Amino acid sequence: MTPSAYTPAPGKRFKVGDRVRVKTAHPPGHRRTPAYVRGKKGEIERVCGRFPNPEELAYGFDGEPRRVLYRVRFRQRDVWPAYDSPSEDFIEVEIYEHWLEPS
Amino acid sequence: MNRNPADIGGEAAGPIDTVDHGMKFWEKQANALRNTLTGGKVVRLDELRRAAEELGDRYYRLGYFERTTEAMRNLLLEKGLFTRSELEGKINELRRRYDT
């Protein structure tokens, strides 16, 4: 069995329940933050751990320093302008700390 | 805005092809080579994804295994595991051997 890639995340910037906003930047490069959540507000749902930075791994570097990954919960109607539902639906996206700012 | 070709969430998708096309022999070989290269830490999956995204318009024109194989070729050239002329020499040698 493959061991879990989970790592503790000391020194993290956000905690569960914190309100955050995803940066609106569109820099070139191997970015793993989906365009549809950039600039959107959400809430930290969980801290996933610290992982090598895929934006660096993609170019053959070692991914250090590791970055804290969070699962961020967004209201669907905040993400999709035409989202038409009376219910409180959510979408959760895993996003690295350097893409998030306090909201 | 630099939107990479893999970042299509929220775009109109059109009809989805749900037919199982199976895998051709060369596709199985290409997949095995990719797994060998990533398993042996010669290349990382992140690098392969990035190389595929860098195919630009070709990303959309190529089939899945064509895309991943071309990305793998570009990445191995980039890393200097072989040169373009070595690759072309090998391809020509195989063409002669199989008379194609």
N, CA and C atoms of all chains as a GROMACS GRO file, in nm:
protein
  609
    1MET      N    1   0.084  -0.120   0.000
    1MET     CA    2   0.000   0.000   0.000
    1MET      C    3   0.087   0.125   0.000
    2THR      N    4   0.050   0.221  -0.079
    2THR     CA    5   0.124   0.347  -0.083
    2THR      C    6   0.099   0.426   0.044
    3PRO      N    7   0.206   0.470   0.114
    3PRO     CA    8   0.183   0.547   0.237
    3PRO      C    9   0.115   0.680   0.205
    4SER      N   10   0.042   0.730   0.301
    4SER     CA   11  -0.027   0.857   0.281
    4SER      C   12   0.073   0.968   0.261
    5ALA      N   13   0.040   1.060   0.170
    5ALA     CA   14   0.128   1.174   0.143
    5ALA      C   15   0.102   1.286   0.244
    6TYR      N   16   0.012   1.261   0.340
    6TYR     CA   17  -0.022   1.367   0.434
    6TYR      C   18   0.098   1.407   0.518
    7THR      N   19   0.120   1.536   0.532
    7THR     CA   20   0.225   1.586   0.621
    7THR      C   21   0.164   1.692   0.710
    8PRO      N   22   0.213   1.705   0.835
    8PRO     CA   23   0.163   1.811   0.922
    8PRO      C   24   0.195   1.947   0.861
    9ALA      N   25   0.125   2.049   0.907
    9ALA     CA   26   0.143   2.182   0.848
    9ALA      C   27   0.168   2.287   0.956
   10PRO      N   28   0.287   2.280   1.022
   10PRO     CA   29   0.317   2.384   1.120
   10PRO      C   30   0.340   2.517   1.050
   11GLY      N   31   0.311   2.625   1.119
   11GLY     CA   32   0.334   2.757   1.062
   11GLY      C   33   0.236   2.795   0.953
   12LYS      N   34   0.121   2.727   0.951
   12LYS     CA   35   0.024   2.759   0.846
   12LYS      C   36  -0.042   2.894   0.872
   13ARG      N   37  -0.088   2.957   0.766
   13ARG     CA   38  -0.142   3.092   0.776
   13ARG      C   39  -0.290   3.092   0.812
   14PHE      N   40  -0.362   2.989   0.772
   14PHE     CA   41  -0.507   2.988   0.793
   14PHE      C   42  -0.549   2.866   0.875
   15LYS      N   43  -0.665   2.878   0.938
   15LYS     CA   44  -0.720   2.764   1.012
   15LYS      C   45  -0.861   2.737   0.962
   16VAL      N   46  -0.915   2.621   1.001
   16VAL     CA   47  -1.048   2.584   0.958
   16VAL      C   48  -1.148   2.692   0.997
   17GLY      N   49  -1.234   2.730   0.902
   17GLY     CA   50  -1.335   2.832   0.927
   17GLY      C   51  -1.294   2.972   0.882
   18ASP      N   52  -1.164   2.993   0.857
   18ASP     CA   53  -1.120   3.125   0.811
   18ASP      C   54  -1.180   3.157   0.674
   19ARG      N   55  -1.218   3.284   0.658
   19ARG     CA   56  -1.267   3.330   0.528
   19ARG      C   57  -1.146   3.371   0.443
   20VAL      N   58  -1.144   3.325   0.322
   20VAL     CA   59  -1.032   3.356   0.233
   20VAL      C   60  -1.083   3.399   0.095
   21ARG      N   61  -0.992   3.462   0.023
   21ARG     CA   62  -1.022   3.498  -0.115
   21ARG      C   63  -0.906   3.448  -0.201
   22VAL      N   64  -0.941   3.388  -0.314
   22VAL     CA   65  -0.838   3.337  -0.406
   22VAL      C   66  -0.784   3.453  -0.488
   23LYS      N   67  -0.653   3.456  -0.506
   23LYS     CA   68  -0.594   3.564  -0.584
   23LYS      C   69  -0.649   3.565  -0.727
   24THR      N   70  -0.656   3.684  -0.782
   24THR     CA   71  -0.712   3.697  -0.918
   24THR      C   72  -0.604   3.688  -1.026
   25ALA      N   73  -0.480   3.671  -0.984
   25ALA     CA   74  -0.370   3.672  -1.081
   25ALA      C   75  -0.381   3.558  -1.182
   26HIS      N   76  -0.330   3.584  -1.302
   26HIS     CA   77  -0.325   3.480  -1.407
   26HIS      C   78  -0.183   3.471  -1.461
   27PRO      N   79  -0.087   3.436  -1.374
   27PRO     CA   80   0.052   3.429  -1.421
   27PRO      C   81   0.073   3.310  -1.514
   28PRO      N   82   0.170   3.322  -1.606
   28PRO     CA   83   0.203   3.206  -1.688
   28PRO      C   84   0.266   3.099  -1.600
   29GLY      N   85   0.275   2.979  -1.653
   29GLY     CA   86   0.336   2.872  -1.575
   29GLY      C   87   0.236   2.761  -1.548
   30HIS      N   88   0.283   2.661  -1.475
   30HIS     CA   89   0.201   2.544  -1.445
   30HIS      C   90   0.122   2.573  -1.317
   31ARG      N   91   0.006   2.630  -1.331
   31ARG     CA   92  -0.075   2.671  -1.214
   31ARG      C   93  -0.189   2.573  -1.194
   32ARG      N   94  -0.210   2.532  -1.069
   32ARG     CA   95  -0.312   2.431  -1.041
   32ARG      C   96  -0.436   2.489  -0.977
   33THR      N   97  -0.446   2.620  -0.971
   33THR     CA   98  -0.567   2.683  -0.915
   33THR      C   99  -0.663   2.710  -1.031
   34PRO      N  100  -0.780   2.644  -1.031
   34PRO     CA  101  -0.869   2.660  -1.147
   34PRO      C  102  -0.910   2.807  -1.168
   35ALA      N  103  -0.919   2.845  -1.294
   35ALA     CA  104  -0.954   2.982  -1.328
   35ALA      C  105  -1.090   3.021  -1.268
   36TYR      N  106  -1.181   2.923  -1.259
   36TYR     CA  107  -1.317   2.959  -1.216
   36TYR      C  108  -1.329   2.995  -1.067
   37VAL      N  109  -1.224   2.971  -0.988
   37VAL     CA  110  -1.232   3.015  -0.847
   37VAL      C  111  -1.143   3.138  -0.820
   38ARG      N  112  -1.069   3.181  -0.920
   38ARG     CA  113  -0.980   3.295  -0.892
   38ARG      C  114  -1.065   3.420  -0.866
   39GLY      N  115  -1.028   3.488  -0.759
   39GLY     CA  116  -1.103   3.606  -0.719
   39GLY      C  117  -1.227   3.575  -0.635
   40LYS      N  118  -1.258   3.446  -0.614
   40LYS     CA  119  -1.379   3.409  -0.539
   40LYS      C  120  -1.348   3.395  -0.389
   41LYS      N  121  -1.454   3.421  -0.311
   41LYS     CA  122  -1.442   3.409  -0.166
   41LYS      C  123  -1.492   3.273  -0.119
   42GLY      N  124  -1.422   3.216  -0.022
   42GLY     CA  125  -1.463   3.089   0.033
   42GLY      C  126  -1.418   3.076   0.177
   43GLU      N  127  -1.426   2.952   0.227
   43GLU     CA  128  -1.394   2.927   0.367
   43GLU      C  129  -1.305   2.803   0.376
   44ILE      N  130  -1.205   2.809   0.465
   44ILE     CA  131  -1.117   2.693   0.483
   44ILE      C  132  -1.199   2.578   0.542
   45GLU      N  133  -1.204   2.467   0.470
   45GLU     CA  134  -1.281   2.351   0.516
   45GLU      C  135  -1.190   2.253   0.591
   46ARG      N  136  -1.065   2.240   0.545
   46ARG     CA  137  -0.967   2.159   0.616
   46ARG      C  138  -0.825   2.196   0.571
   47VAL      N  139  -0.731   2.159   0.656
   47VAL     CA  140  -0.590   2.176   0.621
   47VAL      C  141  -0.542   2.039   0.573
   48CYS      N  142  -0.498   2.029   0.448
   48CYS     CA  143  -0.461   1.898   0.392
   48CYS      C  144  -0.320   1.857   0.430
   49GLY      N  145  -0.233   1.954   0.455
   49GLY     CA  146  -0.094   1.922   0.487
   49GLY      C  147   0.001   2.008   0.406
   50ARG      N  148   0.131   1.975   0.418
   50ARG     CA  149   0.232   2.048   0.341
   50ARG      C  150   0.287   1.957   0.233
   51PHE      N  151   0.299   2.009   0.115
   51PHE     CA  152   0.343   1.927   0.002
   51PHE      C  153   0.443   2.003  -0.084
   52PRO      N  154   0.529   1.928  -0.156
   52PRO     CA  155   0.617   1.994  -0.253
   52PRO      C  156   0.531   2.076  -0.350
   53ASN      N  157   0.580   2.193  -0.385
   53ASN     CA  158   0.503   2.286  -0.468
   53ASN      C  159   0.498   2.237  -0.613
   54PRO      N  160   0.379   2.200  -0.663
   54PRO     CA  161   0.370   2.145  -0.799
   54PRO      C  162   0.409   2.247  -0.906
   55GLU      N  163   0.398   2.374  -0.872
   55GLU     CA  164   0.434   2.478  -0.968
   55GLU      C  165   0.586   2.477  -0.995
   56GLU      N  166   0.662   2.425  -0.898
   56GLU     CA  167   0.807   2.410  -0.915
   56GLU      C  168   0.843   2.271  -0.968
   57LEU      N  169   0.774   2.169  -0.915
   57LEU     CA  170   0.800   2.032  -0.962
   57LEU      C  171   0.783   2.023  -1.113
   58ALA      N  172   0.689   2.102  -1.165
   58ALA     CA  173   0.656   2.096  -1.308
   58ALA      C  174   0.772   2.136  -1.396
   59TYR      N  175   0.871   2.207  -1.338
   59TYR     CA  176   0.986   2.250  -1.418
   59TYR      C  177   1.115   2.178  -1.375
   60GLY      N  178   1.098   2.068  -1.303
   60GLY     CA  179   1.213   1.986  -1.271
   60GLY      C  180   1.284   2.023  -1.141
   61PHE      N  181   1.227   2.119  -1.065
   61PHE     CA  182   1.287   2.154  -0.936
   61PHE      C  183   1.227   2.068  -0.826
   62ASP      N  184   1.283   2.082  -0.702
   62ASP     CA  185   1.244   1.986  -0.598
   62ASP      C  186   1.114   2.022  -0.524
   63GLY      N  187   1.055   2.137  -0.555
   63GLY     CA  188   0.927   2.171  -0.492
   63GLY      C  189   0.940   2.229  -0.353
   64GLU      N  190   1.066   2.256  -0.311
   64GLU     CA  191   1.089   2.316  -0.178
   64GLU      C  192   1.094   2.468  -0.190
   65PRO      N  193   1.049   2.545  -0.093
   65PRO     CA  194   0.985   2.496   0.029
   65PRO      C  195   0.845   2.441   0.002
   66ARG      N  196   0.809   2.343   0.085
   66ARG     CA  197   0.675   2.286   0.072
   66ARG      C  198   0.569   2.391   0.102
   67ARG      N  199   0.455   2.375   0.042
   67ARG     CA  200   0.345   2.471   0.060
   67ARG      C  201   0.229   2.402   0.130
   68VAL      N  202   0.158   2.482   0.209
   68VAL     CA  203   0.041   2.426   0.279
   68VAL      C  204  -0.077   2.424   0.182
   69LEU      N  205  -0.141   2.308   0.177
   69LEU     CA  206  -0.257   2.290   0.090
   69LEU      C  207  -0.384   2.289   0.176
   70TYR      N  208  -0.484   2.362   0.131
   70TYR     CA  209  -0.612   2.368   0.202
   70TYR      C  210  -0.724   2.318   0.113
   71ARG      N  211  -0.828   2.266   0.175
   71ARG     CA  212  -0.951   2.244   0.100
   71ARG      C  213  -1.041   2.364   0.131
   72VAL      N  214  -1.078   2.435   0.027
   72VAL     CA  215  -1.157   2.557   0.042
   72VAL      C  216  -1.298   2.533  -0.008
   73ARG      N  217  -1.394   2.575   0.072
   73ARG     CA  218  -1.535   2.555   0.037
   73ARG      C  219  -1.594   2.686  -0.014
   74PHE      N  220  -1.653   2.678  -0.133
   74PHE     CA  221  -1.717   2.796  -0.193
   74PHE      C  222  -1.866   2.768  -0.208
   75ARG      N  223  -1.946   2.875  -0.199
   75ARG     CA  224  -2.088   2.859  -0.234
   75ARG      C  225  -2.097   2.857  -0.385
   76GLN      N  226  -2.171   2.759  -0.437
   76GLN     CA  227  -2.183   2.746  -0.583
   76GLN      C  228  -2.230   2.877  -0.646
   77ARG      N  229  -2.321   2.944  -0.579
   77ARG     CA  230  -2.373   3.066  -0.642
   77ARG      C  231  -2.273   3.181  -0.638
   78ASP      N  232  -2.170   3.167  -0.554
   78ASP     CA  233  -2.061   3.266  -0.558
   78ASP      C  234  -1.965   3.238  -0.673
   79VAL      N  235  -1.958   3.110  -0.712
   79VAL     CA  236  -1.862   3.071  -0.816
   79VAL      C  237  -1.920   3.088  -0.956
   80TRP      N  238  -2.046   3.047  -0.970
   80TRP     CA  239  -2.110   3.050  -1.103
   80TRP      C  240  -2.219   3.157  -1.104
   81PRO      N  241  -2.200   3.262  -1.182
   81PRO     CA  242  -2.297   3.373  -1.183
   81PRO      C  243  -2.440   3.326  -1.217
   82ALA      N  244  -2.451   3.224  -1.300
   82ALA     CA  245  -2.584   3.181  -1.344
   82ALA      C  246  -2.636   3.064  -1.262
   83TYR      N  247  -2.569   3.032  -1.151
   83TYR     CA  248  -2.612   2.917  -1.071
   83TYR      C  249  -2.750   2.943  -1.014
   84ASP      N  250  -2.843   2.854  -1.050
   84ASP     CA  251  -2.982   2.879  -1.018
   84ASP      C  252  -3.038   2.765  -0.933
   85SER      N  253  -3.021   2.780  -0.802
   85SER     CA  254  -3.075   2.679  -0.713
   85SER      C  255  -3.109   2.746  -0.581
   86PRO      N  256  -3.222   2.712  -0.524
   86PRO     CA  257  -3.258   2.772  -0.397
   86PRO      C  258  -3.175   2.714  -0.282
   87SER      N  259  -3.113   2.597  -0.306
   87SER     CA  260  -3.044   2.532  -0.195
   87SER      C  261  -2.902   2.587  -0.179
   88GLU      N  262  -2.848   2.565  -0.061
   88GLU     CA  263  -2.713   2.612  -0.030
   88GLU      C  264  -2.615   2.504  -0.074
   89ASP      N  265  -2.576   2.508  -0.201
   89ASP     CA  266  -2.483   2.407  -0.254
   89ASP      C  267  -2.340   2.460  -0.248
   90PHE      N  268  -2.247   2.367  -0.231
   90PHE     CA  269  -2.106   2.406  -0.218
   90PHE      C  270  -2.019   2.332  -0.320
   91ILE      N  271  -1.906   2.391  -0.348
   91ILE     CA  272  -1.802   2.321  -0.424
   91ILE      C  273  -1.673   2.337  -0.343
   92GLU      N  274  -1.597   2.226  -0.333
   92GLU     CA  275  -1.472   2.232  -0.256
   92GLU      C  276  -1.353   2.210  -0.350
   93VAL      N  277  -1.256   2.296  -0.338
   93VAL     CA  278  -1.138   2.292  -0.425
   93VAL      C  279  -1.013   2.297  -0.338
   94GLU      N  280  -0.914   2.214  -0.370
   94GLU     CA  281  -0.789   2.216  -0.293
   94GLU      C  282  -0.694   2.319  -0.354
   95ILE      N  283  -0.651   2.413  -0.269
   95ILE     CA  284  -0.574   2.529  -0.315
   95ILE      C  285  -0.455   2.552  -0.222
   96TYR      N  286  -0.341   2.584  -0.282
   96TYR     CA  287  -0.221   2.611  -0.203
   96TYR      C  288  -0.226   2.750  -0.139
   97GLU      N  289  -0.158   2.759  -0.024
   97GLU     CA  290  -0.162   2.880   0.059
   97GLU      C  291  -0.124   3.007  -0.016
   98HIS      N  292  -0.022   2.997  -0.103
   98HIS     CA  293   0.023   3.120  -0.170
   98HIS      C  294  -0.077   3.174  -0.271
   99TRP      N  295  -0.185   3.101  -0.293
   99TRP     CA  296  -0.293   3.151  -0.378
   99TRP      C  297  -0.404   3.216  -0.298
  100LEU      N  298  -0.394   3.213  -0.166
  100LEU     CA  299  -0.503   3.260  -0.080
  100LEU      C  300  -0.464   3.385  -0.004
  101GLU      N  301  -0.562   3.471   0.019
  101GLU     CA  302  -0.542   3.587   0.106
  101GLU      C  303  -0.663   3.597   0.199
  102PRO      N  304  -0.644   3.663   0.316
  102PRO     CA  305  -0.756   3.672   0.411
  102PRO      C  306  -0.870   3.752   0.348
  103SER      N  307  -0.993   3.719   0.383
  103SER     CA  308  -1.108   3.792   0.329
  103SER      C  309  -1.197   3.842   0.443
  104MET      N  310  -0.520   3.693  -2.055
  104MET     CA  311  -0.513   3.596  -1.946
  104MET      C  312  -0.458   3.464  -1.999
  105ASN      N  313  -0.364   3.408  -1.922
  105ASN     CA  314  -0.303   3.281  -1.961
  105ASN      C  315  -0.381   3.165  -1.903
  106ARG      N  316  -0.471   3.112  -1.982
  106ARG     CA  317  -0.547   2.998  -1.933
  106ARG      C  318  -0.493   2.873  -2.000
  107ASN      N  319  -0.446   2.778  -1.919
  107ASN     CA  320  -0.386   2.661  -1.983
  107ASN      C  321  -0.496   2.567  -2.033
  108PRO      N  322  -0.464   2.486  -2.135
  108PRO     CA  323  -0.568   2.406  -2.201
  108PRO      C  324  -0.632   2.302  -2.110
  109ALA      N  325  -0.568   2.271  -1.997
  109ALA     CA  326  -0.628   2.173  -1.906
  109ALA      C  327  -0.727   2.240  -1.811
  110ASP      N  328  -0.727   2.372  -1.808
  110ASP     CA  329  -0.811   2.445  -1.712
  110ASP      C  330  -0.941   2.487  -1.778
  111ILE      N  331  -1.032   2.390  -1.795
  111ILE     CA  332  -1.153   2.416  -1.874
  111ILE      C  333  -1.280   2.411  -1.789
  112GLY      N  334  -1.264   2.404  -1.654
  112GLY     CA  335  -1.381   2.397  -1.568
  112GLY      C  336  -1.476   2.514  -1.592
  113GLY      N  337  -1.603   2.485  -1.615
  113GLY     CA  338  -1.702   2.590  -1.632
  113GLY      C  339  -1.728   2.627  -1.776
  114GLU      N  340  -1.646   2.576  -1.868
  114GLU     CA  341  -1.671   2.605  -2.010
  114GLU      C  342  -1.776   2.509  -2.064
  115ALA      N  343  -1.845   2.553  -2.171
  115ALA     CA  344  -1.943   2.465  -2.235
  115ALA      C  345  -1.870   2.341  -2.284
  116ALA      N  346  -1.920   2.224  -2.249
  116ALA     CA  347  -1.846   2.101  -2.278
  116ALA      C  348  -1.886   2.038  -2.410
  117GLY      N  349  -2.008   2.058  -2.455
  117GLY     CA  350  -2.054   1.989  -2.573
  117GLY      C  351  -2.085   1.844  -2.540
  118PRO      N  352  -2.115   1.764  -2.642
  118PRO     CA  353  -2.146   1.623  -2.615
  118PRO      C  354  -2.023   1.549  -2.564
  119ILE      N  355  -2.047   1.452  -2.477
  119ILE     CA  356  -1.937   1.375  -2.420
  119ILE      C  357  -1.934   1.236  -2.483
  120ASP      N  358  -1.819   1.200  -2.538
  120ASP     CA  359  -1.801   1.069  -2.601
  120ASP      C  360  -1.782   0.964  -2.490
  121THR      N  361  -1.881   0.877  -2.476
  121THR     CA  362  -1.874   0.777  -2.367
  121THR      C  363  -1.836   0.638  -2.420
  122VAL      N  364  -1.802   0.630  -2.550
  122VAL     CA  365  -1.764   0.501  -2.608
  122VAL      C  366  -1.626   0.461  -2.558
  123ASP      N  367  -1.612   0.335  -2.517
  123ASP     CA  368  -1.481   0.285  -2.476
  123ASP      C  369  -1.403   0.246  -2.601
  124HIS      N  370  -1.297   0.321  -2.631
  124HIS     CA  371  -1.220   0.295  -2.753
  124HIS      C  372  -1.109   0.193  -2.731
  125GLY      N  373  -1.093   0.147  -2.608
  125GLY     CA  374  -0.986   0.052  -2.581
  125GLY      C  375  -0.850   0.117  -2.599
  126MET      N  376  -0.746   0.037  -2.596
  126MET     CA  377  -0.610   0.089  -2.615
  126MET      C  378  -0.541   0.015  -2.728
  127LYS      N  379  -0.484   0.092  -2.823
  127LYS     CA  380  -0.405   0.029  -2.929
  127LYS      C  381  -0.273  -0.020  -2.868
  128PHE      N  382  -0.204  -0.107  -2.944
  128PHE     CA  383  -0.080  -0.164  -2.892
  128PHE      C  384   0.022  -0.056  -2.859
  129TRP      N  385   0.040   0.041  -2.950
  129TRP     CA  386   0.141   0.146  -2.926
  129TRP      C  387   0.102   0.233  -2.805
  130GLU      N  388  -0.030   0.245  -2.782
  130GLU     CA  389  -0.074   0.325  -2.667
  130GLU      C  390  -0.039   0.255  -2.536
  131LYS      N  391  -0.050   0.122  -2.536
  131LYS     CA  392  -0.010   0.045  -2.416
  131LYS      C  393   0.140   0.058  -2.394
  132GLN      N  394   0.216   0.054  -2.503
  132GLN     CA  395   0.362   0.068  -2.491
  132GLN      C  396   0.399   0.207  -2.438
  133ALA      N  397   0.330   0.310  -2.493
  133ALA     CA  398   0.358   0.447  -2.452
  133ALA      C  399   0.324   0.466  -2.304
  134ASN      N  400   0.213   0.405  -2.263
  134ASN     CA  401   0.170   0.415  -2.124
  134ASN      C  402   0.269   0.345  -2.031
  135ALA      N  403   0.318   0.229  -2.076
  135ALA     CA  404   0.416   0.154  -1.997
  135ALA      C  405   0.545   0.236  -1.983
  136LEU      N  406   0.585   0.301  -2.093
  136LEU     CA  407   0.706   0.383  -2.089
  136LEU      C  408   0.688   0.500  -1.993
  137ARG      N  409   0.571   0.560  -1.998
  137ARG     CA  410   0.544   0.673  -1.908
  137ARG      C  411   0.549   0.628  -1.762
  138ASN      N  412   0.487   0.514  -1.734
  138ASN     CA  413   0.488   0.464  -1.596
  138ASN      C  414   0.629   0.428  -1.550
  139THR      N  415   0.710   0.377  -1.644
  139THR     CA  416   0.850   0.344  -1.610
  139THR      C  417   0.928   0.472  -1.578
  140LEU      N  418   0.908   0.576  -1.659
  140LEU     CA  419   0.980   0.701  -1.639
  140LEU      C  420   0.938   0.772  -1.510
  141THR      N  421   0.809   0.770  -1.480
  141THR     CA  422   0.764   0.836  -1.356
  141THR      C  423   0.798   0.748  -1.235
  142GLY      N  424   0.782   0.617  -1.248
  142GLY     CA  425   0.814   0.526  -1.138
  142GLY      C  426   0.962   0.532  -1.102
  143GLY      N  427   1.047   0.549  -1.204
  143GLY     CA  428   1.190   0.558  -1.181
  143GLY      C  429   1.237   0.698  -1.150
  144LYS      N  430   1.142   0.789  -1.133
  144LYS     CA  431   1.170   0.930  -1.098
  144LYS      C  432   1.257   1.001  -1.205
  145VAL      N  433   1.253   0.951  -1.328
  145VAL     CA  434   1.324   1.019  -1.436
  145VAL      C  435   1.249   1.148  -1.471
  146VAL      N  436   1.117   1.137  -1.475
  146VAL     CA  437   1.033   1.256  -1.492
  146VAL      C  438   0.922   1.251  -1.387
  147ARG      N  439   0.865   1.366  -1.359
  147ARG     CA  440   0.752   1.371  -1.265
  147ARG      C  441   0.624   1.396  -1.343
  148LEU      N  442   0.514   1.349  -1.283
  148LEU     CA  443   0.384   1.368  -1.345
  148LEU      C  444   0.356   1.518  -1.366
  149ASP      N  445   0.399   1.600  -1.270
  149ASP     CA  446   0.380   1.746  -1.283
  149ASP      C  447   0.449   1.799  -1.408
  150GLU      N  448   0.568   1.744  -1.436
  150GLU     CA  449   0.643   1.788  -1.554
  150GLU      C  450   0.572   1.744  -1.682
  151LEU      N  451   0.519   1.622  -1.680
  151LEU     CA  452   0.448   1.572  -1.798
  151LEU      C  453   0.323   1.655  -1.825
  152ARG      N  454   0.252   1.692  -1.720
  152ARG     CA  455   0.132   1.776  -1.737
  152ARG      C  456   0.171   1.911  -1.794
  153ARG      N  457   0.278   1.969  -1.739
  153ARG     CA  458   0.324   2.100  -1.787
  153ARG      C  459   0.365   2.091  -1.934
  154ALA      N  460   0.438   1.984  -1.969
  154ALA     CA  461   0.482   1.969  -2.108
  154ALA      C  462   0.362   1.953  -2.201
  155ALA      N  463   0.256   1.886  -2.154
  155ALA     CA  464   0.135   1.871  -2.236
  155ALA      C  465   0.067   2.007  -2.254
  156GLU      N  466   0.061   2.084  -2.146
  156GLU     CA  467  -0.002   2.216  -2.154
  156GLU      C  468   0.074   2.306  -2.250
  157GLU      N  469   0.205   2.284  -2.261
  157GLU     CA  470   0.287   2.368  -2.349
  157GLU      C  471   0.273   2.333  -2.496
  158LEU      N  472   0.194   2.230  -2.526
  158LEU     CA  473   0.174   2.195  -2.667
  158LEU      C  474   0.087   2.299  -2.738
  159GLY      N  475   0.024   2.387  -2.661
  159GLY     CA  476  -0.057   2.493  -2.723
  159GLY      C  477  -0.174   2.436  -2.800
  160ASP      N  478  -0.194   2.481  -2.922
  160ASP     CA  479  -0.308   2.436  -3.003
  160ASP      C  480  -0.303   2.286  -3.032
  161ARG      N  481  -0.182   2.232  -3.035
  161ARG     CA  482  -0.172   2.087  -3.061
  161ARG      C  483  -0.239   2.007  -2.949
  162TYR      N  484  -0.245   2.066  -2.830
  162TYR     CA  485  -0.311   1.998  -2.718
  162TYR      C  486  -0.451   1.952  -2.758
  163TYR      N  487  -0.521   2.037  -2.831
  163TYR     CA  488  -0.660   2.006  -2.868
  163TYR      C  489  -0.670   1.913  -2.988
  164ARG      N  490  -0.568   1.918  -3.074
  164ARG     CA  491  -0.576   1.839  -3.198
  164ARG      C  492  -0.533   1.695  -3.177
  165LEU      N  493  -0.450   1.669  -3.077
  165LEU     CA  494  -0.398   1.535  -3.055
  165LEU      C  495  -0.491   1.452  -2.968
  166GLY      N  496  -0.486   1.320  -2.991
  166GLY     CA  497  -0.557   1.229  -2.903
  166GLY      C  498  -0.484   1.219  -2.770
  167TYR      N  499  -0.547   1.156  -2.671
  167TYR     CA  500  -0.490   1.151  -2.537
  167TYR      C  501  -0.347   1.094  -2.535
  168PHE      N  502  -0.328   0.976  -2.596
  168PHE     CA  503  -0.197   0.913  -2.589
  168PHE      C  504  -0.095   0.981  -2.680
  169GLU      N  505  -0.142   1.040  -2.790
  169GLU     CA  506  -0.053   1.119  -2.876
  169GLU      C  507   0.001   1.238  -2.796
  170ARG      N  508  -0.089   1.300  -2.722
  170ARG     CA  509  -0.055   1.419  -2.643
  170ARG      C  510   0.046   1.386  -2.533
  171THR      N  511   0.017   1.280  -2.458
  171THR     CA  512   0.108   1.246  -2.348
  171THR      C  513   0.243   1.198  -2.402
  172THR      N  514   0.241   1.130  -2.518
  172THR     CA  515   0.366   1.081  -2.576
  172THR      C  516   0.450   1.196  -2.630
  173GLU      N  517   0.385   1.291  -2.695
  173GLU     CA  518   0.460   1.406  -2.747
  173GLU      C  519   0.516   1.489  -2.631
  174ALA      N  520   0.438   1.502  -2.524
  174ALA     CA  521   0.486   1.574  -2.406
  174ALA      C  522   0.609   1.503  -2.348
  175MET      N  523   0.603   1.370  -2.345
  175MET     CA  524   0.712   1.290  -2.291
  175MET      C  525   0.837   1.309  -2.378
  176ARG      N  526   0.822   1.306  -2.511
  176ARG     CA  527   0.933   1.328  -2.603
  176ARG      C  528   0.997   1.465  -2.577
  177ASN      N  529   0.914   1.569  -2.570
  177ASN     CA  530   0.966   1.705  -2.549
  177ASN      C  531   1.041   1.718  -2.416
  178LEU      N  532   0.984   1.651  -2.315
  178LEU     CA  533   1.045   1.659  -2.182
  178LEU      C  534   1.182   1.589  -2.178
  179LEU      N  535   1.190   1.473  -2.243
  179LEU     CA  536   1.317   1.400  -2.243
  179LEU      C  537   1.423   1.474  -2.324
  180LEU      N  538   1.381   1.542  -2.431
  180LEU     CA  539   1.474   1.628  -2.507
  180LEU      C  540   1.520   1.744  -2.419
  181GLU      N  541   1.424   1.804  -2.349
  181GLU     CA  542   1.454   1.917  -2.261
  181GLU      C  543   1.554   1.878  -2.153
  182LYS      N  544   1.539   1.757  -2.101
  182LYS     CA  545   1.627   1.710  -1.994
  182LYS      C  546   1.760   1.658  -2.048
  183GLY      N  547   1.769   1.646  -2.179
  183GLY     CA  548   1.895   1.603  -2.239
  183GLY      C  549   1.921   1.454  -2.228
  184LEU      N  550   1.815   1.373  -2.208
  184LEU     CA  551   1.837   1.228  -2.204
  184LEU      C  552   1.879   1.175  -2.339
  185PHE      N  553   1.837   1.243  -2.445
  185PHE     CA  554   1.886   1.215  -2.580
  185PHE      C  555   1.868   1.343  -2.660
  186THR      N  556   1.940   1.348  -2.771
  186THR     CA  557   1.930   1.467  -2.855
  186THR      C  558   1.828   1.443  -2.966
  187ARG      N  559   1.790   1.549  -3.031
  187ARG     CA  560   1.697   1.538  -3.142
  187ARG      C  561   1.755   1.450  -3.253
  188SER      N  562   1.884   1.465  -3.278
  188SER     CA  563   1.942   1.386  -3.388
  188SER      C  564   1.952   1.239  -3.348
  189GLU      N  565   1.978   1.212  -3.220
  189GLU     CA  566   1.979   1.071  -3.175
  189GLU      C  567   1.840   1.008  -3.191
  190LEU      N  568   1.738   1.087  -3.156
  190LEU     CA  569   1.601   1.037  -3.167
  190LEU      C  570   1.566   1.010  -3.313
  191GLU      N  571   1.600   1.105  -3.400
  191GLU     CA  572   1.570   1.088  -3.542
  191GLU      C  573   1.648   0.971  -3.601
  192GLY      N  574   1.772   0.955  -3.556
  192GLY     CA  575   1.852   0.842  -3.602
  192GLY      C  576   1.788   0.710  -3.564
  193LYS      N  577   1.735   0.702  -3.440
  193LYS     CA  578   1.670   0.579  -3.394
  193LYS      C  579   1.541   0.552  -3.471
  194ILE      N  580   1.466   0.659  -3.497
  194ILE     CA  581   1.341   0.642  -3.572
  194ILE      C  582   1.372   0.591  -3.713
  195ASN      N  583   1.475   0.648  -3.775
  195ASN     CA  584   1.512   0.602  -3.910
  195ASN      C  585   1.560   0.458  -3.909
  196GLU      N  586   1.636   0.423  -3.806
  196GLU     CA  587   1.683   0.285  -3.794
  196GLU      C  588   1.565   0.187  -3.784
  197LEU      N  589   1.464   0.224  -3.705
  197LEU     CA  590   1.347   0.137  -3.688
  197LEU      C  591   1.266   0.130  -3.817
  198ARG      N  592   1.258   0.244  -3.888
  198ARG     CA  593   1.186   0.244  -4.017
  198ARG      C  594   1.250   0.144  -4.113
  199ARG      N  595   1.384   0.146  -4.114
  199ARG     CA  596   1.454   0.054  -4.205
  199ARG      C  597   1.432  -0.091  -4.161
  200ARG      N  598   1.440  -0.113  -4.032
  200ARG     CA  599   1.428  -0.250  -3.981
  200ARG      C  600   1.290  -0.309  -4.012
  201TYR      N  601   1.188  -0.225  -4.001
  201TYR     CA  602   1.052  -0.275  -4.024
  201TYR      C  603   1.002  -0.243  -4.163
  202ASP      N  604   1.089  -0.184  -4.246
  202ASP     CA  605   1.057  -0.158  -4.385
  202ASP      C  606   0.928  -0.076  -4.401
  203THR      N  607   0.920   0.035  -4.329
  203THR     CA  608   0.800   0.118  -4.340
  203THR      C  609   0.833   0.250  -4.409
   0.00000   0.00000   0.00000
